[in-house]
């Protein structure tokens, strides 16, 4: 059995320095952390004179299209039969989250990953996983500095996107002092904070708002209003002219209802399966629920995909959350 290096930072740095052609793999349904971190690292690698590509099974969401290099993110088939010296997965919590990028990963001479999910199974040859980090972007920020690359404004835009989106614009309880330390350094460049904040957290398209209306109309409660959930059918997306990316962060509207401790959004895809976005407030958690259903994530934010009808998926996750809530109450927690 192949030996896997776990949290060998120096070994990972040696792998990066020793490779000339590096493919950075983002996860399916890409978010700000996986793309921001990947693009920041690509810019840094190019400064070191290396050839680097960012690949992803799915297209870049419109709200992240402003990122430097976003227009150069490609699907794995665009690289043909490349056998890169190093395939580095960025913010990919599980090998299954690679999607069609798995071909590039398996064809590489060396494999590595950088991540911050506590559920990560350490699937690469070299694994740098930091569950205490607010975002993978923070781990990448440290790596870039250790590689001797000076962070410029383009890299800063990518890193800010990575960390701010995974911390709810620095408002979630996973926000650490290290996140603010990074921001202090980035702001000295300078960083166009107001412009980026608006693009990431305030601008909404008409289809997105129409989809939010459908989601709120589906809002339901259970367990004495401590659980809130919403569901979107594929027809809802078609009626609103919306894309899957437009469902990003809708789940937080359910979690933000006073008294709610657990929330989820179930959305049907064009393939007929159902993607679940789950959220929790302490002392409740959703990582175990997601893991049991074949997904993963963090204690307060996790997700999975279920191959079953939308209504059945909603009932299943609602039931699992009710059990989680009952166990928390049984242990004496105050809601």
ROVO-162997 format. One record per atom (N, C-alpha, C, O): y negated, x, z negated. Coordinates in steps of 0.001 Angstrom, whole numbers, padded with zeros to 6 digits, always signed. Each point is the difference from the previous one (the first is absolute). Layout:
BEGIN
YXZ;...
// end
This chain:
BEGIN
+001194+000841+000000;-001194-000841+000000;-001254+000883+000000;-000068+000997-000719;-000906-001372+001524;-001224+000772+000118;-000822-000059-001291;-000193-001063-000590;-000282+002232+000176;-000850+000060-001180;-001412-000445+000357;-000563+000447+000999;-000003-001321-001809;-001340-000489+000236;-000956+000573-001038;+000267-000042-001201;-001377+000572+001680;-001007+000560-000899;-000908-001119-000487;-000580-000733+000802;+000459+000606-002117;-000803-001063-000594;-001237+000595-000652;+000087+000841-000894;-001245-001303+001367;-001294+000419-000526;-000181+001517-000004;-000526+000593-000942;+000991+000009+002050;-000194+001436+000217;-001262+000171+000852;+000073+000125+001223;-001216-000122-001884;-001280+000062+000709;-000123+001291+000809;-000418-000034+001158;+000777+001168-001757;-000119+001266+000722;+000940+000053+001199;-000343+000552+001045;+001517-001122-001204;+000937-000046+001122;-000542-000834+001147;+000153+000364+001166;-000791-001489-001498;-000595-000848+001030;-001138+000733+000696;-000118-000062+001224;-000715+000748-001984;-001094+000760+000604;+000538+001080+000933;-000586+000260+001051;+001695+000368-001427;+000610+001016+000857;+000544-000638+001276;-000122+000571+001083;+000721-001752-001211;+000503-000703+001190;-001141-000308+000963;+000127+000188+001210;-001229-000657-001754;-001157-000349+000837;-000583+001243+000660;-000296-000005+001195;+000131+001071-001977;-000571+001222+000556;+000906+000611+001072;-000484+000612+000953;+001786-000781-001112;+000952+000623+000914;+000253-000773+001279;+000587+000541+000937;-001015-001792-000875;+000253-000832+001183;-001207+000012+000929;-001144-000025-000454;+001408+000065+001759;-001083-000061+000981;-000216-001419+000510;-001128-000387+000305;+002205-000387-000211;-000070-001370+000521;+000500-000948-001085;+001164+000049-000397;-002056-000907-000074;+000304-000880-001135;-000294-001441+000384;-001068-000312+000527;+002026-000555-000798;-000188-001432+000217;-000152-000674-001354;+000848+000151-000880;-001929-000892+000721;-000275-000729-001235;+000378-001460+000212;-000530-000659+000895;+001435+000159-001706;+000534-001358+000166;-000640-000956-001003;+000082+000207-001211;-000717-001252+001729;-000562-001052-000847;+001001-001137-000116;+000909-000117+000822;-001073-000720-001837;+000961-001085-000189;-000339-001219+000854;-001119-000143+000492;+002109-000729-000328;-000184-001232+000766;-001094-000848-000640;-000291+000144-001187;-000315-001031+001980;-001134-000812-000473;-000990+000905-000733;-000228-000179-001197;-000356+001135+001891;-000794+001051-000655;-001217-000535-000735;-000674-000921+000460;+000408+001523-001616;-001166-000352-000812;-000940+001201-000095;+000205+001020+000658;-001219-001158-001475;-001004+001048-000111;+000533+001304-000551;-000467+001069+000393;+001437-001131-001298;+000500+001224-000615;+000853+000807+000970;-000203+001204+000153;+001148-001856+000498;+000875+000748+000910;-000772+000555+001190;+000249+001132+000413;-001191-001911+000154;-000763+000479+001151;-001096+000972-000420;-000172+001045+000629;-000568-001372-001677;-001045+000904-000451;+000563+001359-000394;-000567+001037+000346;+001676-001044-001065;+000627+001256-000432;+000539+000786+001184;-000183+001215+000078;+000851-001906+000849;+000579+000667+001172;-001079+000613+000880;+000123+001142+000442;-001183-001909-000190;-001071+000492+000862;-000771+001146-000647;-000415+000932+000688;+000220-000994-002011;-000657+001103-000707;+000837+001274+000127;-000528+001080+000266;+001826-001222-000457;+000882+001160+000076;+000062+000552+001426;+000059+001215+000193;-000072-002096+000798;+000004+000452+001389;-001247+000827+000308;+000094+001054+000630;-001245-001523-001066;-001237+000749+000221;+000057+001376-000658;-000468+000992+000560;+001047-000952-001751;+000125+001278-000716;+000950+000944+000728;-000274+001195+000115;+001381-001726+000372;+000977+000832+000707;-000588+000561+001287;+000276+001141+000371;-001084-001944+000306;-000633+000492+001221;-000986+001112-000302;-000181+000909+000811;-000456-000973-001968;-000900+001094-000405;+000778+001291-000215;-000553+001093+000123;+001832-001222-000443;+000856+001170-000193;+000619+000473+001311;+000810+000927+000008;-001192-001568+001109;+000504+000401+001310;+001353-000562+000361;+000659+000508+000907;-000228-001559-001609;+001310-000587+000264;-000119-001216+000914;-001057-000625+000087;+002155+000300+000591;+000093-001243+000754;+000539-001063-000945;+001028+000195-000647;-001722-001307+000573;+000423-001054-000932;-000224-001364+000634;-000985-000229+000702;+001917-000661-000966;-000061-001368+000486;+000202-000959-001171;+000720+000315-000948;-001351-001476+001014;+000267-001083-000944;+000726-001094+000777;-000503-000495+001009;+001681+000126-001483;+000779-001033+000674;+000235-001173-000943;+000098+000171-001215;-000011-001358+001794;+000242-001212-000778;+000657-001027+000908;-000349-000111+001175;+001281-000625-001707;+000659-001048+000779;-001002-001057+000461;+000086-000495+001124;-001041+000149-002000;-000929-001095+000266;-001395+000527+000322;-000335+001143-000309;-000462-001990+000929;-001345+000400+000412;-000945+000096-001197;+000244-000589-001053;-001312+001333+001237;-001021+000151-001039;-000738-001323-000176;-000493-000552+000983;+000402+000024-002211;-000758-001236-000223;-001459+000176+000408;-000562+001090-000111;-000034-002167+000578;-001379+000054+000475;-000955+000532-001063;-000919+000757+000315;+001130-001146-001576;-000947+000400-001043;+000068+001491-000316;-000857+000523-000713;+001884+000174+001244;+000103+001440-000206;-000263+000788+001281;+000176+001218+000027;-000589-001898+001017;-000184+000657+001295;-001183+000971+000000;-000123+000812+000917;-000749-000881-001928;-001150+000899-000075;+000383+001394-000475;-000804+000925+000115;+002007-000749-000645;+000399+001291-000555;+000045+001077+001082;+000457-000270+001110;-000917+001469-001407;+000063+001097+000971;+001447+000274+000420;+000851+000296-000839;-000583-000395+002134;+001346+000239+000505;+000877-001229+000059;+001148+000091+000434;-001658-001256-000863;+000807-001222+000009;+000461-000364+001413;+001082-000557+000183;-001915+000877+000812;+000345-000325+001381;+001086+000913+000565;+000492-000228+001106;-000119+001258-001863;+001035+000920+000452;+001335-000211-000721;+000975+000697+000279;-000933-001655-001201;+001275-000336-000641;+000916-000599+001063;-000408-000905+000729;+001625+001393-000633;+000889-000449+001065;+001324-000504-000548;+000357+000262-001149;+000350-000975+001977;+001339-000447-000366;+000986+001136+000274;-000262+000845+000856;+001372-000811-001555;+000906+001156+000118;+000534+000245+001400;+000267+001146+000362;-000103-002205+000443;+000528+000209+001351;-000975+000770+000882;+000395+000543+001032;-001672-000491-001431;-000986+000754+000777;+000252+001503-000062;-000508+000749+000835;+001288-000303-001820;+000302+001421-000143;+001279+000393+000711;+000423+001154-000064;+000197-002117+000745;+001214+000298+000750;+001130+000467-000904;+000289-000606-001032;+000343+001699+001445;+001140+000523-000771;-000397+001232-000811;+000775+000948-000125;-001958-000972-000409;-000494+001134-000781;+000867+000250-001233;+000452-000932-000666;-000235+002212+000383;+000677+000423-001232;-000997+000865-000781;+000054+001227+000079;-000943-001846-000815;-001047+000773-000682;+000580+000931-001051;+001076-000239-000548;-001809+001296+000286;+000437+000921-001046;-000040-000672-001368;+000800+000309-000883;-001751-001241+000721;-000124-000696-001276;-000414-001449+000231;-000987-000269+000685;+001737-000654-001254;-000390-001409-000045;-000391-000294-001440;+000819+000105-000914;-002080-000473+000723;-000532-000220-001346;-000390-001470-000148;-000943-000465+000641;+001664-000255-001481;-000285-001410-000249;-001116-000109-001039;+000004+000701-001011;-000950-001586+001280;-001182-000105-000850;-000123-001420-000548;-000252-000944+000749;+000433+000804-002067;-000090-001298-000675;+001135-000937+000418;-000158-001220-000044;+001281+001774+000442;+001168-000801+000414;+000961-000060-001182;+000733+000956-000256;-000733-002061-000456;+000703-000092-001281;+001512-000019+000130;+000707+000264-000973;-000203-000572+002156;+001435-000092+000222;+000264+000282+001471;-000827-000331+000850;+001959+000934-000539;+000329+000360+001374;-000048-001212+000935;-000332+000131+001178;+000665-001303-001709;-000015-001203+000838;-001403-000352+000447;-000173-000697+000999;-000836+001167-001725;-001392-000295+000345;-000508+000850+001172;-001145-000143+000428;+001999+001015+000078;-000360+000775+001177;+000089-000831+001274;-000670+000308+000985;+001494-001363-000994;+000190-000792+001201;+000538+000860+001128;+000939+000769-000207;-001512-000881+001390;+000476+000756+001159;-000339+001482-000081;+000489+000785+000813;-001317-000384-001776;-000302+001429-000195;+001196+000763-000553;-000024+001229-000065;+001058-001939-000330;+001188+000652-000537;+000607+000966+001006;+000610+000998-000385;-000776-001293+001684;+000544+000878+001037;-000662+001369-000059;+000680+001024+000066;-002002-001003-000190;-000731+001267-000107;+000408+000740-001265;+000206+001213+000019;-000090-001946-001110;+000365+000579-001290;+001368+000679+000078;+000168+001125-000469;+000791-001805+001056;+001368+000531+000061;+000129+001142+000995;+000914+000817-000118;-001820-000742+001104;+000072+001049+001011;-000720+001280-000423;+000129+001030+000662;-000874-001087-001745;-000798+001154-000419;+000864+001115-000580;+001058-000249-000577;-001530+001481+000740;+000705+001147-000578;-000085-000016-001522;+000954+000363-000689;-002113-000790+000168;-000191-000130-001440;-000656-001343-000277;-000804-000486+000795;+001153-000108-001930;-000614-001274-000379;-000639+000130-001379;+000494+000718-000869;-001604-001430+000691;-000709+000028-001281;-000739-001317-000163;-000144-000767+000952;-000318+000514-002157;-000796-001204-000238;-001003+000245-001119;+000210+000817-000897;-001314-001566+000989;-001022-000030-001047;-000210-001457-000350;-000270-000811+000885;+000388+000457-002168;-000047-001416-000370;-000430-000145-001458;-000127+000985-000727;-000095-002245+000313;-000371-000252-001402;+000708-001228-000569;-000397-000499-001053;+001427+000005+001720;+000712-001178-000484;+001120+000397-000975;+000817+000872+000297;-000799-001519-001445;+001019+000308-000998;+001402-000378+000413;+000968+000512-000564;-000832-001408+001550;+001320-000434+000463;+000555+000907+001094;+001091-000256+000509;-001816+001307-000137;+000414+000873+001100;+001352+000653-000300;+000176+000576-001074;+000797-000656+002022;+001334+000568-000243;+000138+001473+000393;+001116+000518-000004;-002200+000170+000342;+000031+001424+000351;+000959+000252+001168;+001018+000677-000145;-001369-001234+001295;+000899-000015+001147;-000157+001194+000945;+000845+000196+000874;-001900+000602-001025;-000231+001127+000905;+000590+001286-000566;+000471+000031-001137;-000501+001032+001944;+000462+001291-000496;-000970+000552-001044;+000410+000624-000978;-001707-000868+001205;-001025+000450-000930;-000803-001232-000427;-000551-000703+000847;+000483+000440-002158;-000622-001228-000495;-001084+000309-001016;+000255+000618-001033;-001476-001059+001342;-001101+000114-000952;-000461-001416-000311;-000762-000599+000759;+001230+000074-001878;-000282-001381-000392;-000705+000015-001348;+000498+000589-000959;-001660-001240+000884;-000815+000013-001214;-000345-001425-000424;-001068-000502+000351;+001962-000166-001107;-000256-001384-000414;-001251-000170-000851;-000535-001105-000088;+000061+002165-000535;-001197-000107-000836;-001285+000008+000816;-001076-000270-000533;+001180+000577+001823;-001179+000032+000859;-000370-001402+000463;+000879-000810+000295;-002159+000523-000232;-000481-001313+000425;+000406-000326+001420;+000240-001162+000328;-000161+002177+000520;+000311-000185+001412;+000576+001295+000548;-000198+001071-000573;+000909-001178+001678;+000492+001202+000663;-001166+000857+000462;+000115+001222+000097;-001249-001876+000190;-001175+000740+000417;-000423+001072-000991;-000525+001037+000406;+000741-001263-001691;-000349+001009-001007;+000921+001212+000095;-000442+001138-000162;+001721-001386+000425;+000953+001105+000158;-000363+000813+001239;+000046+001229-000018;-000409-001930+001096;-000387+000671+001241;-001292+000799-000196;-000131+001110+000514;-000808-001673-001251;-001251+000705-000303;+000285+001354-000665;-000599+001015+000357;+001509-001015-001317;+000365+001238-000691;+000680+000983+000954;-000281+001198-000031;+001183-001715+000884;+000700+000861+000949;-000973+000653+000975;+000106+001191+000294;-001056-001986+000204;-000968+000540+000958;-000771+001160-000620;-000213+001022+000653;-000201-001167-001890;-000736+001078-000661;+000901+001207-000226;-000436+001140+000157;+001695-001386-000524;+000934+001108-000230;+000345+000726+001295;+000383+001169-000028;-000515-001854+001163;+000227+000633+001293;-001208+000833+000426;+000043+000688+001020;-001118-000754-001804;-001184+000794+000290;-000916-000622+001029;-000832+000690+000589;+000973-002000-000362;-000831-000693+000980;-001209-000610-000705;+000138-000638-001044;-001310+000835+001613;-001216-000605-000542;-000075-001454+000441;+000104-000295+001191;-000282-000604-002134;-000096-001426+000307;-001358-000283+000627;-001040+000270-000601;+001059-000824+001834;-001245-000381+000658;-000164-001519-000070;+000812-000690-000615;-001865+000175+001249;-000286-001427-000098;+001093-000852+000617;+000316-001063-000534;+000278+001499+001652;+001070-000783+000616;+001223-000088-000915;+000584-001072-000159;-000203+002186-000435;+001121-000019-000943;-000355-000869-001204;+000842-000740-000508;-002081+000831+000061;-000444-000785-001152;+000073-001498+000276;+000395-000771-000874;-000771+000354+002078;+000076-001416+000354;+001442-000502-000112;+000251-001112-000465;+000679+001947+000897;+001421-000371-000057;+000494-000060-001449;+000705-000935-000380;-001071+001921-000416;+000451+000040-001392;-000601-001147-000812;+000687-000614-000817;-001964+000328+001041;-000629-001126-000704;+000725-001296+000329;+000262-000813-000886;+000060+000624+002155;+000718-001209+000412;+001349-000084-000687;+000382-001065-000486;+000339+002166+000438;+001323+000021-000614;-000050-000415-001464;+000763-000864-000433;-001654+001476-000320;-000033-000223-001447;-000684-001317-000355;+000454-000706-000900;-001531+000369+001589;-000720-001230-000346;+000834-001249+000293;-000035-000958-000771;+000774+000962+001865;+000792-001191+000330;+001184-000179-000940;+000412-001130-000263;+000142+002229-000247;+001146-000128-000907;-000408-000248-001445;+000852-000281-000843;-002139+000382+000547;-000478-000252-001364;-000873-001247-000073;-000637-000254-001023;+000604-000527+002107;-000852-001183-000001;-001461+000375-000137;-000745-000591-000781;+000347+001608+001576;-001362+000527-000086;-000300+000490-001422;-001057-000279-000566;+002027+001022+000009;-000117+000636-001315;-000151-001029-001127;-000749+000208-000954;+001481-001325+001087;-000074-001040-001032;+001354-000309-000635;+000047-000630-001057;+001068+001064+001685;+001318-000281-000559;+000286+000942-001167;-000658+001028-000155;+001652-001393-000667;+000303+000833-001166;+000731+001292+000350;+000293+000803-000886;+000007-000593+002179;+000582+001283+000401;-001081+001031+000327;+000314+001137+000352;-001580-001529-000468;-001106+000920+000263;-000092+001041-001105;-000097-000339-001180;+000129+001604+001571;+000020+001092-000973;-001281+000827+000069;-000809-000148+000916;+000649+001018-001906;-001138+000921+000005;+000049+000902+001226;-001038+000387+000537;+002250-000053-000097;+000145+000849+001184;-000594-000672+001233;-000582+000669+000854;+000729-002005-000756;-000570-000728+001137;-001515+000149+000028;-000586+000193+001065;-000048-000282-002229;-001451+000156-000058;-000416+001454+000210;-001073+000277+000536;+001931+000645-000963;-000291+001416+000250;-000031+000273+001496;-000894+000684+000497;+001888-001230+000225;+000010+000151+001452;-001263-000592+000614;-000625+000615+000864;+000254-001816-001316;-001178-000655+000558;-001261+000813-000260;-000887+000058+000851;+000801+000564-002014;-001156+000836-000303;-000132+001136+000993;-001105+000326+000436;+002231+000279-000076;-000031+001095+000972;-000325-000515+001402;-000754+000634+000737;+001321-001778-000373;-000228-000540+001353;-001453-000429+000190;-000563+000168+001081;-000043-000723-002131;-001378-000487+000113;-000996+001134+000241;-001110-000242+000475;+001497+001470-000795;-000898+001139+000179;-000085+000452+001450;-000768+000913+000306;+001541-001529+000607;+000096+000520+001374;-001197-000250+000914;-000428+000986+000598;-000163-002136-000407;+000173-001266-000714;+001042-000906+000677;+000499+000295+001086;-000196-001394-001759;+000920-001007+000497;-000758-001307+000222;-000730-000432-000893;+000876-000215+002054;-000708-001269+000251;+000651-001152-000759;+000653-000858+000594;-000837+000849-001898;+000723-000921-000879;-000316-001465+000284;+000915-000815+000118;-002184+000470-000008;-000377-001407+000194;+000578-000553+001298;+000515-001117+000034;-000605+001907+001029;+000529-000420+001297;+001508-000237-000071;+000496-001012+000495;+000236+001951-001116;+001450-000112-000059;+000439-001124-000936;+000962-000715+000283;-001676+000568-001399;+000322-001064-000941;-000105-001364+000668;+000842-000871-000215;-001871+000693+001021;-000162-001268+000708;+001141-000230+000996;+000550-001099+000073;-000198+002125+000686;+001062-000134+000994;+001349-000311-000652;+000780-000792+000528;-000512+001415-001668;+001305-000140-000642;+000134-001256-000854;+001073-000601-000060;-002159+000204-000602;+000146-001029-001033;-000856-001251+000190;+000176-000973-000733;-001088+000976+001690;-000898-001149+000098;+000044-000699+001353;-000083-001226+000056;+000211+001968+001022;-000003-000612+001324;+001293-000788+000215;+001093+000513-000241;-001222-001745+000691;+001155-000852+000279;-000180-000659+001364;-001104-000426+000340;+002167+000340+000436;-000060-000667+001293;+000235-001494-000172;+000520-000445-001024;-000902-000310+002020;+000218-001448-000031;+001477-000342-000179;+000317-000818-000863;+000619+001411+001646;+001423-000310-000209;+000472+000299-001419;+000836-000718-000548;-001376+001778-000039;+000392+000361-001356;-000433-001063-001004;+000759-000350-000903;-001963-000156+001056;-000495-001035-000904;+000755-001317+000196;+000277-000711-000966;+000051+000395+002204;+000781-001210+000261;+001387+000109-000638;+000521-000971-000550;+000065+002166+000633;+001320+000205-000603;-000087-000100-001516;+000888-000572-000632;-001943+001120+000043;-000199-000111-001442;-000086-001463-000417;+000535-000387-001039;-001207-000420+001847;-000092-001432-000295;+001375-000645-000032;+000294-000803-000886;+000551+001154+001854;+001370-000539+000018;+000773+000442-001241;+000722-000793-000605;-000879+002065+000231;+000718+000521-001163;-000437-000711-001272;+000841-000379-000816;-002137+000194+000638;-000499-000670-001200;+000443-001459-000041;+000223-000559-001073;-000100-000038+002227;+000469-001387+000052;+001458-000106-000441;+000436-001055-000462;+000313+002141+000603;+001411+000007-000397;+000205+000426-001448;+001134+000021-000479;-002215+000322-000230;+000100+000549-001354;+000711-000958-000955;-000360-001171-000117;+001369+001697-000556;+000775-000781-000965;+000157+000810-001291;-000172+001218-000006;+000503-001919-001088;+000148+000645-001299;+001322-000402-000636;+000560-001050+000312;-000067+001905-001213;+001190-000325-000786;-000077+000712-001339;-000915+000784-000249;+001884-001064-000609;+000099+000649-001311;-001298-000143-000796;-000557+000983-000488;+000088-002222+000368;-001215-000241-000769;-001229+000663+000595;-000900+000424-000726;+000864-000335+002047;-001107+000611+000741;-000121+001501-000205;-001052+000579+000269;+002117+000057-000743;-000006+001460-000137;+000489+000680+001276;-000139+001215+000145;+000707-001982+000775;+000447+000516+001293;-000712-000779+001101;-000048-001230-000034;-000502+001947+001004;-000677-000635+001135;+000575+000589+001289;+000298+001192+000066;-000148-002022+000938;+000585+000498+001246;-000517-000781+001198;-000411-001155-000114;+000444+001822+001273;-000464-000571+001255;+001002+000325+001099;+000771+000953-000113;-000785-001742+001165;+000923+000212+001109;-000716-000248+001322;-000778-000945+000134;+001052+001806+000833;-000559-000130+001341;+001132+000024+001019;+000800+000936+000027;-000737-001958+000803;+000988-000026+001074;-000534+000774+001200;-001194+000289+000079;+002076+000043+000848;-000461+000663+001217;-000923-000918+000794;-000908+000463+000690;+001148-001760-000792;-000876-000971+000665;-001421+000096-000553;-000965-000154+000749;+000827+000406-002041;-001329+000176-000582;-000736+001154+000683;-001188-000103+000306;+001903+001192-000074;-000618+001142+000673;-000420-000362+001419;-001095+000351+000439;+001965-001048+000268;-000316-000381+001375;-001172-000969+000049;-000883+000131+000848;+000873-001095-001748;-001089-000991-000021;-001350+000652-000271;-001024-000419+000539;+001035+001453-001382;-001252+000656-000388;-000370+001153+000939;-001081+000576-000116;+001976-000245+001036;-000242+001169+000845;+000011+001275-000802;-000691+000964+000332;+001485-000960-001400;+000008+001117-000945;+001158+000955+000252;+001018-000376+000580;-001190+001613-001022;+001028+001031+000069;+000593+000222-001388;-000624-000361-000998;+001815+000946+000918;+000581+000285-001315;-000928+000786-000921;-000003-000215-001211;-000783+001125+001781;-000918+000798-000819;-001045-000857-000708;-000565+000420-001010;+000304-001618+001532;-001008-000864-000603;+000461-000606-001329;-000795-000589-000733;+002081+000740+000434;+000510-000490-001288;-000178+001021-001113;+000286-000280-001164;-000760+001468+001531;-000207+001065-000982;-000920-000471-001128;-001096-000499+000255;+001541+000657-001487;-000774-000284-001223;-000149-001482-000320;-000606-000332-001019;+001130-000573+001839;-000097-001426-000317;+000693-000321-001320;-000439-000884-000735;+001515+001598+000437;+000753-000261-001225;-000878+000130-001242;+000260-000648-001015;-001294+001479+001090;-000851+000215-001169;-000781-001245-000396;-000411-000125-001154;+000198-000797+002089;-000679-001248-000340;+000848-000823-000968;-000543-000709-000847;+001863+000797+000966;+000889-000700-000925;+000031+000691-001351;-000010-000661-001038;+000048+001987+001045;+000060+000752-001252;-001284-000145-000807;+000023+000084-001228;-001140-000301+001914;-001294-000045-000686;-000308-001352-000641;-001063-000169-000596;+001966-000784+000709;-000187-001281-000689;+000163+000211-001504;+000939+000665-000436;-001840-001221-000344;+000049+000175-001449;+001356-000449-000560;+000460-001104+000289;+000173+001967-001090;+001266-000312-000644;+001223+000430+000772;+001097+000014-000559;-001242+000338+001826;+001144+000411+000823;+000384+001443-000344;-000858+000876-000113;+002166-000651-000051;+000516+001342-000296;+000857+000555+001129;+000163+001214+000125;+000385-002107+000698;+000839+000404+001131;-000410-000808+001220;-000291-001191-000111;+000265+001835+001282;-000400-000705+001213;+000728+000590+001199;+000415+001159-000012;-000270-001981+001045;+000558+000525+001239;-000485-000792+001203;-000353-001175-000096;+000350+001863+001232;-000252-000619+001297;+001240+000206+000849;+000474+001125+000161;+000051-002217+000384;+001126+000061+000922;-000530-000328+001391;-000608-001049+000208;+000842+001950+000741;-000478-000271+001359;+001121+000205+001016;+000705+001010-000003;-000575-001984+000845;+001016+000036+001049;-000481+000898+001139;-001190+000018+000316;+002104+000722+000298;-000346+000859+001128;+000444-000645+001306;+000678-001027+000005;-001071+001644+001096;+000394-000519+001303;+001497+000131+000249;+000532-000630+000914;+000162+001449-001727;+001451+000170+000112;+000762-000989-000861;+001225-000079+000078;-001948-000682-000905;+000657-001009-000819;+000347+000438-001400;+000422-000825-000811;-000588+002125+000492;+000246+000426-001382;-001272-000216-000816;-001019-000440+000532;+001082+000749-001816;-001114-000289-000898;-000387+001252-000771;+000837+000633-000645;-002110-000286+000720;-000508+001141-000755;-000659-000501-001276;-000798-000936+000033;+001132+001561-001155;-000521-000372-001316;-000931+001074-000530;+000354+001178-000039;-001544-001590-000367;-000922+000875-000726;-000080-000526-001425;-000377-001152-000213;+000729+001981-000763;+000062-000426-001398;-001002+000778-000848;-000227+001190+000218;-000364-001880-001181;-000948+000626-000906;+000275-000449-001433;+000582-001062-000222;-001000+001868-000741;+000214-000326-001407;-001131+000560-000842;-000694+000935+000399;+000524-001524-001566;-000882+000540-001028;+000863+000339-001207;+000898-000765-000353;-001157+001889-000274;+000768+000428-001164;-000040-001075-001096;-001039-000625-000212;+002160+000409-000483;+001219+000790-000051;+001053-000366+001050;+001091+000569-000001;-001400-001500+000885;+000939-000344+001068;+000022+001121+001040;-000909+000828+000059;+001960-000816+000757;+000106+000988+001065;+000850-000560+001138;+000787-000925-000197;-000956+001493+001385;+000698-000531+001175;+000851+001040+000728;+000682-000345+000965;-000703+001600-001396;+000754+001015+000723;+001500-000257-000018;+000674+000200+001011;-000143-000643-002149;+001434-000263-000092;+000398-001195+000868;+001062+000003+000623;-001913-001014-000587;+000279-001169+000851;+000088+000443+001453;+000940-000359+000708;-001922+001139-000265;-000016+000467+001384;+001211+000881+000305;+000618-000132+001057;-000283+001023-001978;+001139+000897+000213;+001303-000786+000105;+000840+000310+000845;-000664-001317-001686;+001210-000823+000044;+000140-000744+001323;+001105-000350+000415;-002253+000111+000249;+000007-000729+001264;-000099+000933+001208;-000289-000432+001116;+000535+001720-001365;+000031+000955+001100;-001328+000629+000342;-000120+000662+001031;-000892-000855-001881;-001322+000567+000251;-000338+001081-000996;+000882+000697-000502;-002167-000558+000216;-000431+001022-000948;-001481-000103-000260;-000665-000937+000440;+000156+001926-001167;-001421+000000-000312;-000267+000448-001418;+000736+000811-000560;-001792-001347-000012;-000445+000367-001332;+000211-001151-000981;+000356-001111+000394;-000580+001393-001666;+000183-001027-001027;-000919-001193+000240;+000408-001146-000190;-001640+001408+000604;-000982-001073+000165;-000143-000487+001437;-000633-001028+000237;+001206+001741+000725;-000111-000382+001412;+001233+000479+000752;+000289+001196+000030;+000431-002124+000571;+001235+000349+000702;+000238-001001+001120;-000745-000968+000152;+001783+001209+000624;+000282-000904+001106;+001406+000168+000524;+000701+000946-000359;-000289-001874+001215;+001312+000056+000627;-000006-000916+001218;-000945-000758+000218;+002005+000839+000566;+000188-000871+001151;+001330-000722-000155;+001020+000626-000286;-001030-001932+000473;+001208-000809-000153;+000353-000669+001323;-000868-000539+000685;+002141+000580-000337;+000478-000648+001221;+000547-001373-000356;+001210-000191-000126;-002118-000756-000032;+000352-001372-000348;-001188-000892+000319;-001099+000508+000224;+001285-001821-000196;-001121-000903+000271;-001113+000160-001039;+000253+000389-001140;-001474-000693+001545;-001169+000168-000855;+000139-000762-001312;-000259+000556-001067;+000657-001805+001133;+000109-000815-001209;+001018+000593-000969;-000232+000026-001208;+001349+000446+001731;+001035+000598-000846;-000514+001284-000653;+000278+000257-001171;-001027+000548+001929;-000550+001247-000546;-000982-000286-001130;-000003+000691-001019;-000830-001712+001205;-000965-000373-001029;+000716-000392-001286;-000376+000436-001088;+001403-001255+001220;+000733-000462-001186;+000707+001148-000698;+000058+000040-001229;+000480+000895+002006;+000704+001133-000586;-000949+000872-000814;+000308+000353-001138;-001451-000004+001704;-000934+000877-000695;-000645-000717-001185;-000224+000603-001049;-000071-001875+001219;-000542-000771-001127;+000979+000013-001171;-000398+000182-001150;+001680-000377+001454;+001028+000007-001042;+000084+001363-000689;+000112+000076-001224;-000167+001005+002020;+000061+001348-000578;-001211+000263-000897;+000124+000627-001052;-001273-001101+001468;-001201+000206-000811;+000043-000817-001287;-000475+000449-001043;+001037-001631+001118;+000137-000810-001217;+000916+000693-001000;-000247-000055-001205;+001303+000707+001689;+000901+000738-000881;-000718+001206-000613;+000172+000299-001182;-000970+000381+001989;-000771+001139-000508;-000965-000454-001084;-000118+000652-001038;-000563-001748+001264;-000953-000511-000974;+000706-000402-001287;-000486+000294-001092;+001642-000970+001214;+000757-000426-001177;+000457+001196-000826;-000001-000055-001230;+000392+001137+001906;+000449+001200-000711;-001168+000661-000731;+000164+000480-001122;-001329-000451+001742;-001181+000568-000642;-000359-000807-001253;-000346+000572-001034;+000429-001884+001132;-000291-000866-001152;+001051+000206-001086;-000323+000051-001186;+001576+000066+001598;+001097+000201-000958;-000209+001274-000819;+000360+000064-001176;-000947+000947+001819;-000226+001270-000686;-001247-000028-000896;-000354+000997-000629;-000296-002158+000589;-001101-000182-000940;-001380+000269+000535;-000965+000041-000763;+000851+000141+002062;-001315+000294+000593;-000879-001247-000031;+000491-001126+000076;-001775+001346-000186;-000970-001084+000051;-000587-000074+001403;-000523+000988+000516;+000611-002152+000088;-000502-000167+001366;-001473-000380+000001;-000591-000182+001065;
// end
